[in-house]
Amino acid sequence: MTAPLHGRFLLHPSPLGDVLIVVTDEGIVTLHPLRDPLENEIERLSRVLRGELDHADDDPVAIEAARQLDEYFAGKRREFDLPLDWRLVRGFTRTALETIREIPYGEMAGYGEVAANAGSARAARAVGTACATTPFSIVVPVHRVVRADGSIGEYGGHPEDKVFLLDLEQAASE
């Protein structure tokens, strides 16, 4: 039987609204803009992670993630250097997300291009699923993945956030 997980969470303000940062002893297990009431999301994550989540006000990884997010939104950070706990990601989804991390700041790649670079040229739809289900929003730049026709597509039901992130990176690149 696995030992209970001890997770910690921090809610950090951003231009996209509050970002929920959840860390374990392995690193960040999820980081995403909060869309549901905090209590509901903490309850959901506690079930998924099979453990309790405490406040992470003094957790060094959560604090560093918040600092790097601030730098990113200020246009001063182009890459995130944070430990990630991949326990919520398996198989090709992880391969796709790791490939997406290689898309340069301010650039975009198509779902098919990411699939090919991940070693499965015919898996564009699986890349779309990886983007839609990533536990690592922003720090794994799924916002840089676009449709083959150049349109941006969805972003967790918030395409305006994707536009914001792409515009932020474009402006900081100029």
C-alpha positions in Angstrom: 0.0 0.0 0.0 1.3 3.4 -0.9 2.0 6.0 1.8 -0.5 8.9 1.9 0.6 11.8 -0.2 1.4 15.0 1.6 0.6 17.9 -0.8 0.7 21.6 -0.4 -1.0 24.3 -2.3 -0.6 28.0 -2.9 -3.0 30.4 -4.6 -1.1 33.1 -6.5 -2.6 36.1 -8.3 -1.9 36.5 -12.0 -3.3 38.4 -15.0 -5.3 35.2 -15.8 -6.8 35.2 -12.3 -5.6 33.1 -9.3 -3.2 30.3 -10.2 -3.4 27.2 -8.1 0.1 25.8 -7.4 0.1 22.3 -5.9 3.4 20.7 -4.8 4.5 17.3 -3.5 7.9 16.3 -2.2 8.7 15.5 -5.9 7.8 18.9 -7.3 4.9 20.7 -8.8 2.1 18.2 -9.4 -0.3 20.8 -10.9 -0.3 24.4 -11.7 -3.2 26.1 -13.5 -5.6 29.1 -13.4 -8.3 28.4 -10.8 -11.7 28.0 -12.6 -13.8 26.4 -9.8 -14.2 27.4 -6.2 -10.9 26.7 -4.3 -12.6 24.3 -1.9 -14.0 22.2 -4.8 -10.6 22.0 -6.5 -8.8 21.1 -3.3 -11.3 18.3 -2.7 -11.0 17.0 -6.3 -7.2 17.1 -6.1 -7.2 15.4 -2.7 -9.2 12.5 -4.2 -7.0 12.3 -7.4 -3.8 12.4 -5.4 -5.1 10.2 -2.6 -3.9 12.6 0.1 -4.5 15.8 2.0 -3.5 19.2 0.8 -2.2 21.8 3.2 -1.4 25.5 2.7 2.0 26.0 1.2 2.7 29.5 2.3 6.3 28.6 3.2 7.0 25.9 0.7 10.1 26.8 -1.3 9.0 25.1 -4.5 5.6 26.8 -4.5 7.2 30.2 -3.6 9.7 29.8 -6.5 6.9 28.9 -8.9 5.0 32.0 -7.9 8.2 34.1 -8.4 8.8 32.6 -11.8 5.2 33.2 -12.8 5.5 36.9 -11.8 8.7 37.1 -13.9 7.0 35.4 -16.9 3.9 37.7 -16.7 6.3 40.7 -16.5 8.0 39.6 -19.8 11.2 38.9 -18.0 11.2 35.0 -18.0 11.1 32.9 -21.1 11.5 29.4 -19.6 10.5 27.9 -16.3 13.0 26.1 -14.2 10.9 24.2 -11.8 10.8 20.5 -10.7 7.7 18.8 -12.0 6.0 15.8 -10.4 4.6 13.9 -13.4 2.5 11.4 -11.4 -0.8 12.6 -13.1 0.6 12.2 -16.6 1.2 8.9 -18.4 2.4 7.4 -21.7 2.2 9.5 -24.8 0.6 12.4 -23.0 3.9 12.9 -21.0 6.0 12.5 -24.2 3.8 15.1 -25.9 4.1 17.5 -23.0 7.8 17.1 -22.8 8.0 17.8 -26.5 5.9 20.9 -26.1 8.4 22.2 -23.5 10.8 22.5 -26.4 8.7 25.0 -28.4 10.7 28.3 -28.1 9.2 31.3 -26.3 7.1 33.4 -28.6 6.8 30.7 -31.3 4.0 28.2 -32.1 3.8 24.7 -33.4 0.9 22.7 -34.9 -0.5 19.7 -33.2 0.8 17.5 -36.0 4.2 19.0 -35.8 4.3 18.2 -32.0 3.1 14.7 -32.7 5.9 14.1 -35.3 8.5 15.6 -33.0 7.2 13.3 -30.2 7.7 10.3 -32.4 4.1 9.6 -33.5 3.4 11.6 -36.6 -0.2 10.4 -36.7 -1.1 11.4 -33.1 -2.1 15.0 -33.6 -5.4 14.3 -31.8 -3.5 12.7 -28.9 -1.4 15.9 -28.7 -4.7 17.9 -28.5 -5.8 15.7 -25.6 -2.5 16.1 -23.9 -2.9 19.9 -24.2 -6.4 19.8 -22.9 -5.7 17.6 -19.9 -2.2 18.9 -18.9 -1.9 19.5 -15.1 0.8 22.1 -15.9 -0.7 25.1 -17.5 1.7 28.0 -18.4 4.9 26.3 -17.2 4.4 23.6 -19.9 3.5 26.0 -22.8 0.5 24.2 -24.3 -0.7 27.7 -25.3 2.0 27.6 -28.1 0.3 24.6 -29.8 -2.1 25.7 -32.6 -4.2 24.1 -35.3 -2.8 23.3 -38.7 -4.7 26.2 -40.2 -3.0 28.6 -37.8 -6.1 29.2 -35.7 -5.4 29.0 -32.0 -8.0 26.5 -30.9 -9.3 26.0 -27.4 -7.4 26.4 -24.1 -9.3 24.6 -21.4 -12.5 26.4 -22.6 -10.7 29.8 -22.2 -9.3 30.7 -25.6 -9.0 34.3 -24.4 -6.3 33.1 -22.0 -4.4 31.5 -24.9 -4.6 34.7 -26.8 -3.4 36.6 -23.8 -0.4 34.3 -23.3 0.6 34.3 -27.0 0.3 38.1 -27.2 2.3 38.5 -24.0 5.1 36.4 -25.5 4.9 38.1 -28.9 5.2 41.6 -27.2 8.1 40.5 -25.0 9.9 39.1 -28.0 9.8 42.3 -30.0 
